Amino acid sequence: MLTKFAIDYVILPQHNQQVSTHFTDDPVAAEEFLMQLLLAAAHIKEIRHDGVVVSGHQFNRLLKTAAERIASSLLRTSLGIDSVNVKDRFGFAA
């Protein structure tokens, strides 16, 4: 049985070419893993959903959502505001 999400990535791409794969059935866990990869400046090579490569708009949407969650979290922490204020002031969902 295929896992719902598979994410191929390279940690420290400037020093390493080994591709690793993260598997999960949970879409929230996949999004959180993408957030960690973005924070680590990892190279995200490919995302598969139910064995099919996610590309184009869907790929960009997954990464945009992860990046917005990171930005929202940083703004909440740095400015000491709640998620409602972040959404009102900056347009990022909680």
Backbone as a ProteinNet text record, in pm:
[ID]
protein_1_A
[PRIMARY]
MLTKFAIDYVILPQHNQQVSTHFTDDPVAAEEFLMQLLLAAAHIKEIRHDGVVVSGHQFNRLLKTAAERIASSLLRTSLGIDSVNVKDRFGFAA
[TERTIARY]
84.2	0	88.4	54.8	129.8	97.5	199.2	171.7	111.6	36	-34.6	61	166.6	262.8	404.9	486.2	629.6	701	798.3	870.2	1018.2	1071.8	1214.8	1287.5	1398	1469.4	1618.2	1696.5	1840.2	1871.1	1925.2	1969.2	2108.2	2133.6	2262	2304.4	2223.7	2251.1	2385.8	2442.3	2571.2	2685.6	2658.9	2761.6	2724.1	2604.1	2551.1	2459.1	2464.5	2375.3	2281.3	2292.1	2210.3	2064.2	1977.7	1834.7	1773.5	1698.7	1624.9	1476.6	1396.9	1252.2	1180.2	1084.9	1000	862.4	808.9	678.2	580.8	458.2	354	216.6	121.2	-17.8	-98.8	-38	-106.6	-72.8	-171.3	-142.6	-86.6	-128.9	-76.3	70.5	104	244	329.6	275.4	349	375.8	277.2	293	395.6	390.2	486.1	627.8	640.4	772.4	825	738.6	779.4	824.9	758.5	799.9	941.9	970.1	1103.9	1208.9	1173.2	1266.9	1295.3	1192.3	1211.8	1301.2	1277	1358.7	1504.2	1525.7	1661.2	1728.4	1659.1	1709.9	1748.2	1670	1691.5	1640.3	1691.7	1644.8	1528.5	1410	1291.8	1283.5	1310.9	1320.8	1185.5	1103.3	977.6	881.4	752.8	646.1	552.9	521.4	426.1	305.8	188.4	63.9	-3.9	-22.3	-78.4	0.4	132.8	219.9	232.8	159	162.2	241.8	332.2	414.7	326.9	342.6	273.1	359.4	302	381.3	301.5	369.3	304.3	233	108.7	29.6	15.1	-9.2	-26.6	101.3	215.4	345.2	367.9	344.3	362.6	268.1	145.2	46.7	88.9	140.7	188	302.2	397.3	510	468.1	376.4	327.7	258	177.3	108.2	208.4	309.6	412.8	487.2	521.8	593.7	507	378.3	288	274	271.1	263.9	390.1	504.5	630.4	626.2	587.7	582	484.4	370.3	270.4	326.2	392.3	450.3	557.8	643.1	748.7	689.9	587.8	524.1	456.7	387	323.6	427.6	538.6	642.6	714.7	756.8	836.4	757.9	631.4	550.6	464.1	458.6	378.1	229.7	183.7	42.5	-20.7	-152	-220.6	-246.2	-294.6	-313.7	-418.8	-517.9	-620	-555.3	-467.3	-398.2	-305	-238.3	-151.1	-232.7	-349.6	-434	-483	-527.4	-578.1	-469	-351.4	-244.9	-166.2	-143.4	-53.3	-118.8	-239.2	-310.9	-271.3	-187.5	-147	-242.4	-289.6	-374.7	-292.2	-362.1	-293.2	-223.4
-118.6	0	124.6	220.6	344.5	436.2	508.2	612	730.5	809.3	920	1026.8	1059.9	1160.4	1106.9	1140.9	1111.3	1238.9	1282	1405.4	1371.7	1396.1	1374.6	1506.5	1499.9	1621.3	1593.2	1700.5	1693.4	1794	1744.7	1831.5	1883.1	2009.6	2074.6	2049.2	2094.1	2062.9	2114.7	2216.2	2267.6	2172	2076.3	1981.3	1836	1811.9	1676.5	1658.5	1543.4	1514.5	1396.6	1339.6	1223.3	1263.5	1198.9	1226.1	1135.1	1197	1122.9	1138.2	1046.9	1052.8	1041.8	1129.6	1128.1	1078.9	980.7	923.6	954.2	990	1010.3	994.6	953.8	945.2	1067.5	1151.3	1265.5	1394	1460.5	1583.2	1695.2	1701.4	1803	1775.4	1649.3	1611.5	1641.6	1621.4	1652.5	1802.9	1883	2028.1	2073.2	2015.4	2050	2008.6	1895.2	1852.9	1948.8	1994.1	2093.9	2223.1	2261.4	2379.4	2360.8	2244.1	2217.6	2220.1	2165.9	2168.4	2311.3	2394.7	2534	2606.5	2583.7	2647.3	2601.3	2477.6	2422.6	2455.3	2524.5	2556.6	2430.5	2325.9	2200	2213.7	2129.2	2126.7	2027.3	2076.4	1991.4	1948.9	1822.5	1772.2	1734.4	1666.4	1615.3	1584.1	1605.9	1566.2	1474.9	1360.7	1268.2	1251.8	1247.5	1224.7	1103.2	1001.6	874	819.6	837.4	783.5	868.2	978.4	1066.3	1191.6	1229.8	1348.2	1473	1552.4	1680.2	1783.8	1856.2	1953.7	2081	2178.7	2304.1	2372.1	2408.1	2485.7	2414.4	2284	2210.1	2210.2	2188.7	2190.7	2328.6	2432.5	2569.3	2600.6	2553.1	2577.9	2513.3	2389.7	2323.2	2401.6	2446.8	2521.8	2660.3	2724.1	2855.3	2845.7	2743.8	2724.4	2703.9	2621.6	2598	2728.2	2805.2	2931.7	3033.1	3038.8	3129.7	3092.1	2963.3	2919.9	2958.6	2948.2	2989.6	3139.9	3217.2	3363	3402.8	3339.1	3368.4	3341.3	3228.7	3192.9	3293.1	3331.8	3428.8	3564.5	3608.3	3736.3	3733.3	3623.6	3611.2	3620.9	3549.9	3548.7	3682.4	3736.5	3859.1	3981.9	3989.2	4106	4086.7	3963.4	3935.8	3955.7	3916.5	3932.4	3795.7	3792.1	3664.3	3641.2	3522.4	3483.1	3568.7	3618.3	3703.9	3833.9	3891.5	4014.2	3989.8	3874.6	3842	3837.4	3773.9	3764.2	3903.2	3982.2	4116.9	4207.1	4203.6	4296.2	4252.2	4119.6	4070.1	3972.8	3926.9	3838.5	3692.5	3657.3	3517.1	3447.5	3331.4	3251.1	3196.9	3159.9	3111.4	2981.1
0	0	0	-84.1	-93.9	24.1	70	167.9	94.5	165.5	103	48.5	125	82.2	90.1	-9	-8.9	-53.7	26.3	-2.5	-17.6	-136.3	-162.9	-140.2	-66.5	-29.9	-9.9	-11.9	14.3	124.3	235	343.6	309.2	335.9	305.5	160.7	65.3	-74.9	-125.4	-60.4	-103.2	-67.2	23.7	67.8	43.2	-0.7	-3.2	-123.1	-185.1	-297.6	-269	-149.4	-115.5	-96.1	-171.7	-163.8	-57.5	32.2	134.9	105.9	159.8	137.9	271.9	291.3	410.5	367.8	438.9	408.4	521.7	486	585.7	520.9	601	556.1	599.2	681.4	740.6	665.3	605.1	530.3	618.4	743.4	834.7	864.7	886.2	909.9	787	668.2	545.9	537.6	568.5	566.1	670.8	789.8	894.3	854.7	786.5	740.5	634.4	545.2	444.9	513.2	621.1	696.1	749.3	804	856.8	745.5	629.7	517.5	472.6	468.2	429.8	530.6	658	761.9	756	713.4	705.1	572	482.4	348.7	272.1	292.2	220.5	77.4	-9.5	-148.6	-156.5	-189.3	-201.7	-347.1	-370.9	-508.1	-565.4	-484.5	-539.2	-425.4	-452.7	-360.9	-438.8	-378.9	-440.2	-348.6	-409.7	-336.7	-397.6	-316.2	-363.3	-482.8	-480.5	-583.7	-708.5	-715.1	-832.4	-798.3	-886.4	-862.9	-863	-757.6	-747	-817.6	-911.9	-986.2	-1007.9	-1058.9	-1097	-983.1	-1005.3	-911	-776.5	-777.3	-651.2	-569.2	-633.9	-567.1	-504.1	-581.7	-533	-418.1	-425.8	-321	-189.4	-195.3	-74.2	-9.5	-90.9	-37.2	12.1	-57.5	-15.3	119.6	137.8	264.9	377.7	354	455.4	486.8	384.3	404.6	479.9	449.3	519.1	665.8	694.6	834.6	910.8	844.7	907.8	934.6	833.8	848.6	959.1	962.9	1065.1	1204.5	1219.7	1348.9	1391.5	1297.5	1328.1	1366.6	1296.1	1327.5	1464.5	1495	1626.8	1737.3	1719.7	1821.4	1829.9	1717.7	1716	1760.6	1723	1755.5	1879.3	1928.4	2047.3	2022.9	1904.2	1870.4	1847.5	1850.7	1829.2	1680.2	1649.2	1509.3	1438.7	1512.2	1451.8	1403.5	1485.7	1445.4	1327.3	1325.4	1212.1	1084.1	1090.2	971.5	928.9	1025.3	993.8	938	997.7	959.4	838	825.5	721.9	623.3	654.5	563.1	572.1	669.3	685.4	780.5	739.5	826.1	941.8	1048	1168.5	1146.7
[MASK]
++++++++++++++++++++++++++++++++++++++++++++++++++++++++++++++++++++++++++++++++++++++++++++++

